[in-house]
Amino acid sequence: MTHLTTHILDATTGTPAVGVAVALTHLDGAEIDAATTDADGRLSLGPDRLDDGDYALTFATGAYFRANDVISFHPVVTVAFTVDGEAHLHVPLLLSPFAYSTYRGS
């Protein structure tokens, strides 16, 4: 069972990505939770604990860049991941208008 957090940084400005809509779903598409990043580009999603299984985080990156008058390539970024007994899972996203990077954080 896992608690899930994420943090989005805008690599073009070197600042947190504020107000990005993020959805947590089962890999089959059933939505579990949705929220937007805070002033530090962070948020916690889902219930206190996620059962083991496959999930996805979908970040509304196109809307974020449009709101900041920046042309971008990816309308959304979806990161699929597996929960397997971890107590906490952190999925950070480093974002730019034409690329992104993610990893399993701590």
C-alpha positions in Angstrom: 0.0 0.0 0.0 1.4 3.4 -1.1 1.1 7.1 -0.5 1.7 9.0 -3.7 3.2 12.5 -4.3 4.6 14.4 -7.3 6.6 17.5 -7.9 6.8 19.3 -11.3 9.6 21.7 -12.2 9.6 23.9 -15.3 13.1 23.5 -16.7 12.7 26.6 -18.9 12.2 28.9 -16.0 13.9 27.0 -13.3 10.8 27.3 -11.1 8.0 25.0 -9.8 5.2 24.4 -12.3 2.2 26.0 -10.5 -1.4 25.1 -11.3 -0.8 22.0 -13.4 -3.8 19.7 -13.4 -2.9 16.1 -12.6 -5.1 13.0 -12.7 -4.4 9.7 -11.1 -6.0 6.7 -12.7 -5.9 2.9 -12.8 -4.0 1.8 -15.9 -7.4 0.8 -17.4 -8.4 4.5 -17.2 -10.7 4.6 -14.2 -10.0 7.9 -12.4 -9.0 7.7 -8.7 -8.3 11.4 -8.0 -7.4 14.7 -9.6 -5.8 17.9 -8.3 -3.5 20.8 -9.3 0.0 21.6 -8.2 0.5 24.1 -5.4 2.8 27.2 -5.3 5.8 24.8 -5.0 4.7 22.6 -7.9 3.8 19.8 -5.6 0.8 17.7 -4.7 -0.4 14.5 -3.1 -2.9 12.3 -4.9 -5.2 9.5 -4.1 -6.3 7.9 -1.0 -3.9 7.5 2.0 -2.7 4.2 0.5 -2.8 2.7 -3.0 -3.2 -1.0 -3.4 -0.5 -2.8 -5.4 -1.1 -2.6 -9.1 -0.6 -0.5 -12.2 -1.5 3.2 -12.3 -0.9 6.3 -14.4 -0.4 10.0 -13.6 -1.6 12.3 -16.4 -0.2 15.8 -16.3 -2.0 18.6 -18.3 1.2 20.1 -19.7 -0.3 21.7 -22.8 -2.8 23.7 -20.7 0.0 24.8 -18.3 2.2 26.1 -21.2 -0.8 27.8 -22.9 -1.6 29.6 -19.7 1.9 30.9 -19.7 1.8 31.9 -23.4 4.4 29.2 -24.3 4.1 27.0 -27.4 4.6 23.3 -26.5 4.6 19.9 -28.1 3.0 17.5 -25.6 -0.7 18.3 -24.7 -0.4 15.8 -21.8 2.3 13.7 -20.3 1.2 10.3 -18.9 3.5 8.4 -16.6 2.6 4.8 -16.0 4.0 3.0 -12.9 3.6 0.0 -10.7 2.9 0.0 -7.0 4.4 -3.0 -5.3 4.3 -2.7 -1.5 6.1 0.6 -1.1 5.1 2.8 1.8 5.6 6.0 -0.2 6.0 6.7 -4.0 7.2 10.0 -5.4 6.9 10.6 -9.1 8.7 13.9 -10.1 8.4 15.5 -13.5 11.0 17.8 -15.1 9.2 19.7 -17.8 10.0 21.8 -20.8 7.9 22.8 -23.8 9.3 20.1 -26.1 10.6 17.4 -23.7 10.1 15.9 -20.2 11.9 13.6 -17.8 10.6 11.5 -14.9 12.0 9.0 -12.5 11.2 7.2 -9.3 11.9 9.7 -6.6 12.3 9.2 -2.9 
